[in-house]
Amino acid sequence: MAILLHSLFPLHPPNLKPQNLKRYKSLSPLEPSAALKVPTFRRDVVLRTASLCFVSFVFQNPLLESLADPSKSPKPARLAIANTNSWFQYFGDGFSIRVPPQFIDFTEPEDYSAGLSLYGDKAKPKTFAARFASPDGSEVVSVVIRPSNSLKITFLEAKDISELGSLKEAARIFVPGAATIFSARTIKVKEEEGFRNYYLYEFGRDEERIALVAAVNRGRVFIAGAAAPESKWKEDELKLRSAAISLTVL
């Protein structure tokens, strides 16, 4: 399962045509999109408290390369992130994410004819709920959505990612077995009904680096991944990690 998720965040240039490029370029960071014109109380609360994720971090000891016993791991350093308030905020199906400047929208357009088959065929789910790439295609920020029971067998509707396991246990779901994990943290974000847990993993595999953030809401798992070649990670680490961490479930 982790290998399947990992394959959803490839580093090669996206082969999709930028269908929404014109729309994307026309939006300034401060210009509200259509999705922003219908605010709800829940969304307002989430947006007001989203910034708290940067001051409300509850750091667990990092999972080192061997996923060592957290009690024996050194206390992690403060997480370096950028201020993304001026970045374009993309609203998708139940989530929002901040997009780094210059990144191009490669999100698959909605197929409104899907699911209208006379034979009652189910509509094929989109591979990506959102996908953006740097101008040269070498860096990618993607969001995928999966039912929680497809990642862990359960008859209950998961409401928080902690229900998929601890930070260490969930690594088996989100991180490929052959990957080297450089850090893993739990982020707690205050919301209207309490706190929501987000899991952050940073790992490397096959000359690439990925920052992955996952959260659960109403039985769905939201996974944001920011990927770059190892050779470019040091230069753009702050930007890519910040994009992944900006994931907010609504």
KEBA-387926 format. One line per 4 residues: number of its first residue (from 1); for each residue z, y negated, x negated of N, C-alpha, C. Coordinates in pm, whole numbers, plus 50000, padded with zeros to 5 digits. Example, Ala and Ser with C-alpha at 12.3 -4.5 7.8 and 13.67 -1.06 7.14 Angstrom:
2
1> 50780,50569,48681,50780,50450,48770,50780,50330,48680 ~ 50708,50225,48715,50714,50106,48633,50787,49997,48710
//
This chain:
250
1> 50000,50120,49918,50000,50000,50000,50000,49875,49914 ~ 50078,49876,49805,50081,49759,49717,49945,49736,49654 ~ 49875,49844,49618,49743,49831,49559,49647,49770,49659 ~ 49659,49809,49787,49575,49753,49891,49598,49604,49903
5> 49723,49562,49905,49754,49420,49915,49704,49346,49793 ~ 49720,49406,49676,49676,49342,49552,49526,49318,49554 ~ 49452,49410,49615,49306,49396,49617,49261,49282,49708 ~ 49351,49231,49790,49317,49121,49878,49318,48987,49806
9> 49365,48985,49682,49371,48860,49607,49290,48872,49477 ~ 49159,48896,49487,49077,48912,49367,49058,48780,49296 ~ 49029,48787,49167,49011,48666,49088,48866,48623,49077 ~ 48773,48715,49103,48633,48676,49090,48598,48575,49198
13> 48492,48491,49176,48458,48388,49273,48433,48449,49410 ~ 48483,48388,49516,48459,48438,49651,48311,48445,49681 ~ 48267,48552,49745,48126,48565,49777,48095,48517,49918 ~ 48194,48456,49984,48170,48400,50116,48112,48261,50103
17> 48029,48223,50198,47977,48088,50199,48083,47995,50254 ~ 48099,47881,50189,48203,47787,50236,48165,47725,50369 ~ 48187,47800,50478,48146,47754,50610,48216,47625,50649 ~ 48339,47610,50602,48418,47495,50646,48424,47385,50540
21> 48333,47389,50444,48340,47295,50333,48326,47151,50380 ~ 48235,47125,50474,48215,46989,50522,48341,46938,50589 ~ 48402,47024,50673,48524,46984,50742,48636,46961,50643 ~ 48644,47047,50545,48752,47040,50448,48745,46911,50368
25> 48623,46875,50324,48609,46755,50242,48637,46628,50322 ~ 48621,46637,50453,48641,46518,50535,48787,46489,50563 ~ 48873,46581,50529,49015,46562,50557,49086,46507,50435 ~ 49149,46395,50451,49233,46344,50344,49368,46410,50355
29> 49449,46409,50248,49580,46475,50254,49670,46424,50365 ~ 49648,46299,50408,49737,46241,50508,49675,46239,50646 ~ 49550,46291,50658,49482,46288,50787,49518,46412,50866 ~ 49573,46397,50988,49613,46516,51065,49492,46592,51114
33> 49501,46725,51108,49396,46810,51161,49421,46828,51309 ~ 49326,46895,51377,49339,46914,51521,49465,46992,51554 ~ 49501,47084,51465,49619,47167,51491,49747,47085,51492 ~ 49743,46968,51428,49863,46887,51419,49883,46799,51542
37> 49783,46795,51629,49789,46703,51741,49869,46759,51859 ~ 49912,46885,51849,49990,46945,51957,50121,46994,51900 ~ 50211,46903,51864,50337,46944,51802,50427,47015,51902 ~ 50509,47103,51852,50609,47169,51933,50743,47146,51869
41> 50850,47167,51947,50983,47146,51892,51007,47238,51774 ~ 50966,47367,51789,50988,47462,51681,50914,47421,51555 ~ 50788,47378,51573,50709,47337,51456,50771,47214,51391 ~ 50815,47118,51472,50877,46997,51417,50998,47033,51332
45> 51079,47125,51383,51197,47166,51309,51159,47233,51179 ~ 51058,47321,51187,51015,47392,51067,50963,47295,50962 ~ 50882,47199,51007,50825,47103,50912,50933,47016,50851 ~ 51032,46979,50931,51139,46895,50878,51224,46970,50777
49> 51237,47100,50799,51325,47178,50711,51249,47249,50601 ~ 51114,47245,50606,51038,47317,50504,51071,47265,50365 ~ 51092,47131,50356,51123,47075,50226,51255,47127,50172 ~ 51339,47180,50260,51468,47232,50215,51453,47356,50131
53> 51334,47419,50139,51318,47542,50060,51328,47511,49912 ~ 51306,47385,49875,51313,47349,49734,51456,47319,49690 ~ 51545,47296,49786,51684,47270,49750,51777,47377,49806 ~ 51722,47468,49886,51804,47572,49946,51774,47710,49888
57> 51719,47713,49766,51690,47841,49703,51821,47920,49684 ~ 51817,48045,49719,51925,48136,49684,51864,48237,49589 ~ 51889,48218,49460,51823,48300,49360,51895,48433,49343 ~ 51821,48539,49356,51871,48668,49315,51828,48690,49172
61> 51897,48777,49102,51857,48802,48965,51717,48858,48963 ~ 51634,48815,48866,51493,48855,48865,51478,49003,48839 ~ 51371,49060,48898,51334,49196,48866,51255,49190,48736 ~ 51306,49251,48634,51235,49250,48507,51129,49358,48508
65> 51063,49380,48396,50951,49471,48392,50989,49610,48444 ~ 51109,49651,48423,51152,49784,48465,51228,49783,48596 ~ 51231,49666,48666,51311,49650,48786,51454,49694,48760 ~ 51510,49634,48659,51643,49672,48613,51748,49637,48716
69> 51867,49687,48693,51981,49660,48779,52009,49510,48779 ~ 52003,49444,48896,52023,49299,48899,52154,49254,48838 ~ 52259,49335,48847,52388,49294,48794,52387,49282,48643 ~ 52286,49344,48578,52277,49338,48434,52172,49238,48386
73> 52105,49172,48480,52000,49078,48444,52058,48940,48422 ~ 51999,48861,48331,52047,48726,48308,52018,48637,48427 ~ 52098,48533,48443,52076,48438,48552,51943,48368,48532 ~ 51857,48366,48634,51724,48307,48617,51729,48157,48601
77> 51630,48105,48531,51621,47960,48514,51576,47897,48644 ~ 51598,47769,48657,51557,47697,48778,51407,47706,48793 ~ 51363,47731,48914,51221,47751,48940,51146,47618,48932 ~ 51039,47615,48855,50958,47493,48841,50851,47490,48949
81> 50853,47384,49031,50755,47367,49136,50711,47222,49141 ~ 50592,47200,49199,50538,47065,49210,50565,47009,49349 ~ 50559,46879,49361,50569,46814,49491,50434,46824,49560 ~ 50428,46898,49671,50300,46923,49738,50281,46839,49864
85> 50366,46738,49884,50359,46660,50007,50224,46590,50026 ~ 50158,46556,49917,50029,46486,49929,49911,46581,49941 ~ 49935,46711,49929,49827,46810,49940,49788,46830,50087 ~ 49665,46871,50109,49619,46903,50243,49699,47021,50298
89> 49747,47010,50421,49823,47116,50483,49736,47190,50583 ~ 49711,47318,50555,49628,47400,50642,49716,47474,50742 ~ 49678,47469,50871,49751,47540,50975,49667,47659,51021 ~ 49725,47778,51011,49657,47898,51056,49730,47960,51174
93> 49708,48087,51195,49767,48160,51307,49912,48195,51277 ~ 50002,48102,51312,50144,48127,51293,50197,48089,51157 ~ 50122,48012,51080,50168,47973,50946,50102,47843,50904 ~ 50155,47784,50799,50088,47672,50733,50103,47692,50582
97> 50013,47630,50508,50019,47639,50362,49955,47514,50304 ~ 50007,47468,50193,49952,47351,50123,49842,47397,50027 ~ 49733,47322,50024,49617,47359,49944,49605,47265,49824 ~ 49595,47320,49702,49583,47234,49584,49460,47143,49592
101> 49468,47024,49537,49353,46933,49535,49231,46999,49470 ~ 49114,46967,49520,48986,47016,49471,48952,47157,49518 ~ 49048,47229,49575,49018,47365,49620,48929,47361,49744 ~ 48838,47457,49753,48738,47463,49860,48778,47568,49963
105> 48754,47536,50089,48791,47625,50199,48686,47736,50212 ~ 48728,47860,50190,48642,47976,50210,48695,48064,50323 ~ 48776,48008,50409,48833,48084,50519,48721,48133,50611 ~ 48732,48260,50652,48631,48317,50740,48632,48245,50874
109> 48515,48204,50925,48511,48137,51055,48546,48234,51166 ~ 48602,48181,51274,48637,48265,51388,48510,48319,51454 ~ 48512,48446,51487,48400,48508,51557,48439,48520,51705 ~ 48396,48423,51784,48439,48421,51923,48371,48528,52008
113> 48266,48592,51955,48200,48699,52029,48264,48834,52002 ~ 48353,48838,51901,48419,48965,51868,48510,49006,51983 ~ 48517,49135,52005,48607,49186,52108,48547,49182,52248 ~ 48421,49140,52258,48357,49132,52389,48262,49249,52412
117> 48278,49353,52334,48190,49469,52346,48202,49532,52484 ~ 48089,49576,52536,48089,49642,52666,48161,49776,52661 ~ 48178,49827,52541,48244,49956,52525,48393,49941,52496 ~ 48442,49821,52499,48585,49798,52482,48633,49812,52339
121> 48542,49799,52242,48582,49808,52102,48674,49693,52067 ~ 48774,49722,51985,48865,49618,51941,48799,49530,51836 ~ 48834,49404,51838,48779,49312,51738,48831,49348,51600 ~ 48746,49342,51502,48786,49372,51365,48871,49257,51312
125> 48990,49284,51262,49075,49175,51213,49014,49109,51089 ~ 49039,48981,51076,48990,48909,50960,49061,48958,50834 ~ 48987,48967,50725,49048,49007,50599,49148,48903,50553 ~ 49108,48777,50561,49194,48667,50518,49223,48575,50635
129> 49349,48538,50651,49384,48437,50750,49351,48299,50695 ~ 49348,48287,50564,49308,48163,50496,49270,48199,50354 ~ 49173,48127,50300,49132,48153,50162,49071,48026,50102 ~ 49122,47988,49986,49074,47869,49917,49053,47903,49769
133> 48957,47837,49708,48927,47866,49568,48900,47737,49492 ~ 48927,47740,49362,48896,47627,49276,48744,47612,49269 ~ 48693,47497,49226,48548,47476,49223,48471,47583,49147 ~ 48529,47639,49041,48458,47743,48966,48491,47883,49017
137> 48576,47893,49118,48607,48022,49178,48701,48108,49098 ~ 48753,48058,48988,48839,48142,48903,48982,48150,48954 ~ 49024,48054,49037,49159,48052,49091,49150,48059,49243 ~ 49232,48144,49303,49223,48169,49446,49361,48161,49510
141> 49368,48096,49625,49488,48095,49707,49450,48158,49841 ~ 49517,48266,49878,49482,48341,49999,49606,48369,50083 ~ 49583,48386,50212,49688,48430,50303,49634,48545,50385 ~ 49711,48653,50392,49675,48766,50478,49792,48792,50572
145> 49760,48848,50688,49861,48879,50789,49847,49026,50826 ~ 49957,49099,50826,49955,49240,50860,50072,49272,50953 ~ 50056,49365,51044,50170,49409,51126,50277,49470,51037 ~ 50400,49440,51063,50507,49490,50977,50514,49642,50980
149> 50480,49705,51093,50488,49851,51100,50374,49919,51026 ~ 50277,49840,50977,50172,49899,50894,50215,49906,50747 ~ 50321,49832,50713,50372,49833,50576,50496,49920,50563 ~ 50569,49933,50673,50687,50019,50674,50700,50078,50814
153> 50709,50209,50822,50715,50277,50951,50844,50239,51024 ~ 50827,50177,51138,50942,50137,51220,50894,50116,51362 ~ 50982,50141,51457,50948,50121,51597,51001,49987,51648 ~ 51070,49915,51561,51127,49787,51599,51041,49674,51546
157> 51042,49563,51616,50967,49445,51572,51048,49372,51466 ~ 50997,49370,51344,51069,49304,51235,51071,49153,51258 ~ 51186,49093,51234,51202,48949,51251,51224,48877,51119 ~ 51260,48952,51014,51283,48892,50884,51241,48992,50777
161> 51195,48942,50665,51145,49031,50561,51253,49122,50505 ~ 51378,49083,50517,51486,49168,50470,51488,49302,50543 ~ 51427,49308,50661,51420,49434,50735,51323,49533,50672 ~ 51238,49485,50580,51149,49574,50506,51216,49629,50381
165> 51338,49582,50354,51410,49626,50236,51459,49508,50155 ~ 51539,49537,50055,51588,49433,49965,51472,49381,49880 ~ 51499,49279,49803,51398,49222,49715,51341,49330,49624 ~ 51427,49414,49570,51384,49522,49481,51307,49629,49556
169> 51357,49668,49672,51291,49773,49750,51154,49729,49800 ~ 51142,49604,49844,51016,49554,49897,50911,49537,49789 ~ 50952,49532,49664,50855,49521,49554,50758,49638,49557 ~ 50802,49754,49605,50714,49870,49613,50602,49849,49714
173> 50624,49757,49809,50523,49727,49910,50425,49622,49859 ~ 50476,49520,49793,50395,49404,49761,50340,49399,49618 ~ 50397,49476,49528,50355,49470,49387,50296,49603,49345 ~ 50176,49604,49286,50115,49728,49239,50204,49798,49137
177> 50203,49929,49139,50290,50005,49051,50267,49980,48903 ~ 50143,49951,48863,50112,49932,48722,50133,49787,48676 ~ 50178,49701,48766,50193,49560,48731,50321,49536,48652 ~ 50321,49429,48575,50440,49384,48504,50502,49269,48584
181> 50622,49288,48633,50689,49185,48711,50765,49092,48618 ~ 50732,48964,48624,50798,48865,48538,50919,48803,48607 ~ 50913,48791,48737,51029,48739,48810,51017,48774,48957 ~ 51131,48778,49024,51134,48801,49168,51257,48730,49223
185> 51238,48659,49331,51346,48577,49385,51343,48580,49537 ~ 51458,48557,49595,51468,48537,49739,51485,48388,49766 ~ 51407,48335,49858,51416,48195,49897,51464,48191,50042 ~ 51569,48119,50068,51620,48105,50203,51585,47965,50254
189> 51523,47960,50370,51484,47833,50430,51556,47817,50563 ~ 51622,47704,50580,51696,47678,50704,51598,47643,50816 ~ 51614,47711,50928,51532,47685,51045,51621,47658,51166 ~ 51559,47638,51279,51631,47606,51402,51733,47714,51438
193> 51696,47839,51419,51781,47951,51462,51859,48014,51347 ~ 51862,47949,51233,51936,48004,51118,51853,47995,50991 ~ 51861,48100,50909,51787,48102,50784,51680,48210,50788 ~ 51567,48183,50724,51461,48282,50710,51445,48314,50562
197> 51430,48442,50530,51411,48485,50392,51263,48493,50357 ~ 51231,48445,50239,51098,48461,50180,51118,48533,50047 ~ 51031,48628,50016,51037,48696,49887,50926,48643,49798 ~ 50961,48607,49676,50865,48558,49577,50857,48656,49461
201> 50737,48700,49428,50713,48786,49312,50606,48723,49225 ~ 50630,48723,49095,50527,48683,48999,50504,48801,48907 ~ 50379,48842,48898,50348,48961,48819,50210,48950,48757 ~ 50187,49035,48659,50058,49036,48591,50000,49177,48590
205> 49869,49183,48596,49800,49311,48592,49653,49288,48559 ~ 49600,49367,48464,49457,49362,48430,49409,49220,48400 ~ 49478,49154,48310,49436,49020,48263,49442,48914,48373 ~ 49525,48934,48473,49540,48834,48578,49687,48815,48609
209> 49718,48698,48666,49854,48668,48707,49852,48627,48854 ~ 49956,48668,48926,49965,48637,49069,50106,48593,49104 ~ 50114,48487,49183,50239,48447,49247,50224,48484,49394 ~ 50313,48566,49444,50300,48617,49581,50427,48586,49659
213> 50411,48528,49776,50523,48498,49865,50499,48569,49996 ~ 50603,48637,50047,50590,48712,50172,50705,48677,50265 ~ 50674,48672,50394,50775,48647,50497,50735,48720,50623 ~ 50830,48739,50713,50806,48812,50837,50846,48726,50955
217> 50766,48734,51062,50801,48666,51186,50739,48742,51302 ~ 50822,48780,51399,50776,48843,51522,50686,48965,51495 ~ 50729,49048,51404,50656,49171,51379,50533,49158,51292 ~ 50511,49041,51235,50395,49022,51147,50442,48979,51008
221> 50374,49030,50908,50404,48996,50769,50300,48897,50720 ~ 50345,48783,50671,50258,48678,50617,50270,48683,50465 ~ 50156,48697,50397,50156,48711,50252,50063,48607,50192 ~ 50118,48518,50111,50038,48418,50039,50032,48457,49892
225> 49912,48460,49838,49896,48493,49697,49814,48387,49626 ~ 49861,48343,49511,49788,48248,49427,49759,48317,49295 ~ 49631,48334,49264,49591,48415,49149,49504,48337,49052 ~ 49516,48373,48924,49436,48310,48819,49425,48406,48702
229> 49320,48391,48620,49313,48471,48498,49432,48440,48408 ~ 49474,48537,48331,49587,48517,48240,49563,48397,48149 ~ 49437,48377,48109,49404,48268,48017,49424,48130,48079 ~ 49424,48120,48213,49439,47991,48279,49576,47974,48343
233> 49655,48080,48344,49782,48074,48416,49877,47970,48356 ~ 49888,47966,48226,49982,47874,48162,49948,47730,48198 ~ 49820,47700,48207,49777,47564,48236,49803,47526,48382 ~ 49781,47621,48475,49789,47591,48618,49902,47664,48689
237> 49995,47718,48614,50106,47794,48671,50182,47714,48777 ~ 50215,47590,48746,50293,47507,48838,50221,47487,48970 ~ 50093,47456,48961,50013,47430,49082,50001,47555,49169 ~ 49973,47669,49107,49951,47791,49183,50080,47845,49244
241> 50187,47841,49168,50315,47886,49222,50357,47797,49340 ~ 50336,47668,49327,50374,47575,49432,50293,47599,49559 ~ 50167,47632,49543,50083,47662,49660,50136,47785,49733 ~ 50170,47889,49659,50221,48011,49722,50354,47984,49793
245> 50442,47910,49728,50573,47882,49785,50565,47791,49906 ~ 50456,47717,49920,50443,47626,50034,50418,47701,50165 ~ 50395,47832,50159,50377,47910,50281,50496,47889,50376 ~ 50467,47856,50500,50570,47838,50602,50527,47912,50728
249> 50611,48002,50777,50579,48068,50903,50632,47982,51017 ~ 50555,47973,51126,50585,47881,51235,50624,47955,51363
//
